[in-house]
Amino acid sequence: MDGAQLVFVEVKTRVRMQQPAELISSSKIYFLEAAAEAYINKIGFVGEARFDLILLVAGGQSFELEHIKSAFR
């Protein structure tokens, strides 16, 4: 939850930075939205929801982290 907003998070790890559109296919987005809708219906949630994307990009011995709010939908 982020305040009153339900947040679903997809985490991706990559060796190089890519655009978010390159990371999640339309079929994956469809699957995630269907799963989120089923969950929302199961718990009876009424309110706003969003999908965030967490990108972990390998850079030698460390990782860069990028958090993209409302990545799709």
Beta strands, then each sheet from edge to edge (+ up, - down):
strand 1: 6-14
strand 2: 49-59
strand 3: 62-72
sheet 1: 1+ 2+ 3-
end
